[in-house]
Amino acid sequence: MSHFVDALQQEAAEAIARMREAAIEARRLHARAELMRHMLTTARKVKDKPKAEAVETVVREWMDAWNLGRSDWPHIAREMDAFTEAFHDYANAPSDANDARVAASAEALDAALSREGTSIAEQMAFRSQCAHGWWELVAPTPADLPGRKPRPSMPALRSDAPFWETGCADFCR
């Protein structure tokens, strides 16, 4: 027979598990959506430039934001080029076909990043200057992340663990 306190503890543990899964998925989806929003905004800013120049400008900007040197990551740069070209075409002529190219190139970029043990969402959350602070509360940037650089836009957290694994003392100092 389950007693009141034990039942409450079990109910709370189940709720925390559901919240944890939802927070991780929300972070993944939001980081990915933020990159797409930024890419479209940037593509619209450079849409009147010659395509090669516009693509190079955007790719350089994002690879710099992600702390990835083009010459050090040529396979990522190739996918980023195709991704950016698709956004450039969409910015100049929104259509179902160009939208499908954006989606397909996003999947190809994510696959290339996955082969390196990362993803669009991780790049946005752990490396980008455009990261949202709450992402760090869900999955703090690993201290041993290769190429990690300080991001002035990100507030320093008081914990190296997700918020559900820390006590109030970690954040309430």
DAPEQUI-V813453 format. One record per backbone hydrogen bond with DSSP energy under -1.0 kcal/mol. NH is the residue of the N-H (numbers start at 1). CO is the residue of the C=O. Records with the same first field share a line. If there is no record, write none. Layout:
NH->CO  CO
This chain:
7->3
8->4
9->5
10->6
11->7
12->8
13->9
14->10
15->11
16->12
17->13
18->14
19->15
20->16
21->17
22->18
23->19
24->20
25->21
26->22
27->23
28->24
29->25
30->26
31->27
32->28
33->29
34->30
35->31
36->32
37->33
38->34
39->35
40->36
41->37
42->38
43->39
44->40
45->41
46->42
49->46
54->50
55->51
56->52
57->53
58->54
59->55
60->56
61->57
62->58
63->59
64->60
65->61
66->62
67->64
68->63
73->69
77->73
78->74
79->75
80->76
81->77
82->78
83->79
84->80
85->81
86->82
87->83
88->84
89->85
90->86
91->87
92->88
93->89
99->95
100->96
101->97
102->98
103->99
104->100
105->101
106->102
107->103
108->104
109->105
110->106
111->107
112->108
113->109
114->110
115->111
116->113
117->114
118->113
123->119
124->120
125->121
126->122
127->123
128->123
135->132
138->134
139->135
145->142
148->145
154->151
163->137
165->162
166->163
170->167
171->168
172->168
